[in-house]
Amino acid sequence: MQTRWEHFEHGADIGVRGWGASKAEAFEQAALAMMAVITAPEAVQARDTIEIDCEAPDDEMLLVDWLNALIYEMAVRHMLFGRFHVQLNNHHLVVQALGETTSVPRHQPAVEVKGATFTTLSVVQVDRGWLAQTVVDACAMDLAEEAPEAYKDIGAVVDATDAAGLARKVARLEPLICIKG
């Protein structure tokens, strides 16, 4: 069986499907299909490697857990991944994910994937191989909101406000976290 991936339409969301000679290869291909929803996986350089470890009661739950763990890692590390080395032992998966920090100008992310769902979820043996598929929830990115150049330099704003006599500087604060809602 030829190792490959594809997308399929599902309403407002996007289906991801991976085929492989082994279940591990099908899981790798499903992850590549999900990455291809965001950007071209071949454009992502293998600069950093992270390990992802998942366990679930069955193959279908393992696929969803694996893809959601990958989404989590992309979000917290601000990374994209273009290669995966999956090791499967029953319903325990260990993955080496290779990628790099997201670069909006270079990667041109099309959407943000929010999560893998249970819709059309299937992990099955097919002719001489395996198929792993599900639907991912994706939404268009508002790149202007995320682009640092879309914001004014706060120091310049404070200085201008002080110089105009509209306010007086009394303290300099440093943010610890940023919560978006």
RATALIN-V650721 format. One record per run of one state. SS is the DSSP state (H for helix, E for strand, - for the rest). FROM is the first residue (numbers start at 0). TO is the last residue. If there is no record, write none. Layout:
SS:FROM:TO, SS:FROM:TO
//
This chain:
-:0:2, E:3:9, -:10:11, E:12:19, -:20:21, H:22:37, -:38:39, H:40:42, -:43:46, E:47:54, -:55:57, H:58:76, -:77:77, E:78:88, -:89:90, E:91:100, -:101:102, H:103:106, -:107:109, E:110:115, -:116:120, E:121:125, -:126:127, E:128:139, -:140:141, H:142:145, -:146:146, H:147:149, -:150:152, H:153:162, -:163:180
//
